[in-house]
Amino acid sequence: TWGGGWVSPPLFAWFEYLLSLVAALVDPEMLVVSNLSYASEATIAFQRASVIATESVLILAAYLFCRRAKRGAFGVLAFLIALNPGLLIVDHIHFQYN
């Protein structure tokens, strides 16, 4: 079990599971664990589309959150959330396709 406040790893596992269900429809070969260097055009398109889709959800959530902020803070909050370097580096470089 995950101790303390660790909610993220189980949620991330469910997120990856849901992505794998869609990935199986696109190209089942990308889910074979022994295919470490597998890269079909469908796989690359799916990876790019999944990043665009998940970032769109993040931007929508940032918009809905920042909508309640003061008028001057809206742009700053949206910028800080949507372009957070930690999210971009950790999500896109490490977790997404490592």
N, C-alpha and C positions, 0 to 999 in steps of 0.2 A: 504494500500500500504506500501511497505518497503521504509523507508526514507534513505536519504544519500547514502552511497556506498554499501548498502545491496543487493548484487547480489546473494550471496550464498544460502539463504533460498529458493527462488523460483527455482533455479537450482537444489537444493537438492530435492525439491518436485517433479520435473520432473524426476529426477534420480530414486527416489523411485517409482514413477508411472510406469516407464519402467520396473523396477524390478518386480513390482506386475503383469505386463502382462505376464512375463515369469513364475512367481510363480504360476499363475493360471493354467498354463499348467502342472506344476509339481504336485501340490497338492492344489486344490482350498480351502480346509479346513484351510490352514494356513492363509488365508486372512480374515477369519471370526473374527471380532473384539472381540467378546465375548469369543473366544478360547484363552485366555491369556496363559494358560499353555499347549497348544497343541504342541506336538513334535513328529511327525512321522519320520520314517527313511528318507522319501523323503524330508521332510522339513529340516532336519539337513543336508542332502547332498546338498540341494539347497543353504542353508546358507553358507556352507563351500565353495562351488563352486563359489558363488557370490563374496566372499572375494578374492579368488584366482584370479578370472577374473578381478576384479576392481584393485587389487594390480598389476596385470600384465600390465594393462593400465597405471598405475602410473609409473611403472618401465620403460615402453617403452617411455613415455613422458619425464621422467628424462634422459633417454639415448639420445633421440633426442635433448633435450635442452643442455645437457652437451657435446655433440659431437662437438659443436662449441667452447667449452672452450679450454684454453691452455692445453697442454698435461698433465702436473702435476696436474692440478686442476680437471681433469675429474673424477678421482676416488673419490676425496673428495666430489665434488658436487653430484655425483650419490649416494654416501653413505648418505649424509645429506638429500637428498630429499627422497630416497626410505625408509630409516629407521628413519624418523623423528618421535620422540616419541609422539609429539602432534597429528600427524595424526594417529598413531597406537592406542593410548589411546582413543582419541575422536571418531575416526571412528569405530574401532573394538569393543571397550568395551561399549561406550555410544550409538552411533547412530545405529550401525548395528543390534544389537539384544536386545536393551533395552526394 
